[in-house]
């Protein structure tokens, strides 16, 4: 399975040792993320460190582990789909255009996000964490 992973999913995995973190680290899913959205993670770094109760060194180690399981895609590689992304989700949330554009430009199974507004479009399949867990269980059951 190949998924575009939303920034909020990564932030969630950084804040709490949870199913979300485990899925990124151990599911075997290929995750893709627009490199341009990495600034979101840096913007919330202090808040993440504070909420998670970890220090900066632990944060660096954890983010390094998570990033080993995520492929970062340069904006140039999905630039040709940005206008289409704006049409699909730009009037809902401009910050999510990169995720839609990336999903339109690579072979994938959808986007993993808890942001409800992604479900307001029907061009790209969107999985919540719960839906993704069910999908993984279904795949494991059939293999």
N, C-alpha and C positions, 0 to 999 in steps of 0.2 A: 504494500500500500504506500502511496505517495501523497503527502498532504502539505499544503501551505499552512504554516502555523502563525497564529495571530500573536502580537506582542503581549497581550494580556494573559495569554496562556503561559508564556515564558515567565512573565512577572509572577504569576501565581505559583509556578514551580520554584521560583527563587525564594518566595516568601515562606512557603510551607512544604515540609517533607510530606508529600501527598501522592495520591494516585496519579495526578498530573505529572509530577516530577518523575515518578517511576515509569510512566508511559513514554516520556521523552527519552529516558535513559535506557529502557529495556524492551520496548515494544518491537523493535526492528523496523518500525515505520520510517520511511525516508521523509524527513521534514525539510521544508524550504521556507525561507524568510527573506523578504526584501531587505537588502543591506542598508538601504536608506532609513529603515525604521529602527535601526539600532540606537539612534539618538533618543528614542523613547525610553529605552532601558537606562541609558545614562542619566536622562532627565529625572528619573524616579529612583536613582540609586540610593540616595540617603534614606528615602522613605522605605525602600525595600530592606535595607540593612536594619533600620529601626524596627520594622514590623516583624522581621524574621528572627531578630535576636542574635544575629551572627555579626562577626566583625568584618572589616574590609578584606582581610586575608582569606577568611572562609568564603566570603562573597566571590572573590576572584577565583578560588578553587572550584566553587559550585558553578559559576557561570562558564568556566572553562570546560567542565564536564558536560554541561548541557550543550554548549556550542559544538562539541565534538560530534553531536548527534543531529546537527542542523546545518543544512547547506545554505549559505548566504548568496543571494543572487543580486548582481549589480543592476542598477536601474536601467542602464543601457540595454540589458538583455530582455527587458519587458517594455521598453519605451514605446514600441509600436502598438501596445495594447492599452496605454494610459488613457487615451481619448475614449475608447470603448468602456474602460473602467469608470471614467467620469460619468458617462451616460447611465451606466448601470447603478452606481451607488453614490456618485458625487453629490446628488441633491439630498442624500441621507446623511453621509459623513465623508467629507473630503479626505480625512486621514486614512480611510480604508480603500481608497482608489488603488494604491500600490498592491494591496493584497489581492484584489480582484484582477488587476492587470497581470500580476505574476501568475495567478491561477489560470488565466486565459492563455498565457504564453508557453506554459510547460505541460507536459503529460503528467496528470495528477488525478487524484480521486476526490478532491475538494479542499475546503478550508476547515481547520479546527479552530473554533472560536466560541466563546460564551456571549459575545455581543449579539443581542437579539436583532439588531438592525440588519445584520448580514442575511437573516432569514427573509427580509423584505424584498430580496431580489431572487430571481429564479434561474439565473444563468450558470451559477456555480453552486454545487452541492456544499452545504455547510453542516459540519458535525459539532454538536456540543460534546463535552467530555463524556457525559452519560451515553449519548448515542455512539460515540467512538468506542467506548468500552463494550457495548453490545455488539458492535460490528467486529471487534477483535475476538470476542467470545464466539461469535458465529463462525468466523474464519478458522479459529482453532478447533472448533467442533467438527468442521467439515474436512480438516486436513489430517 
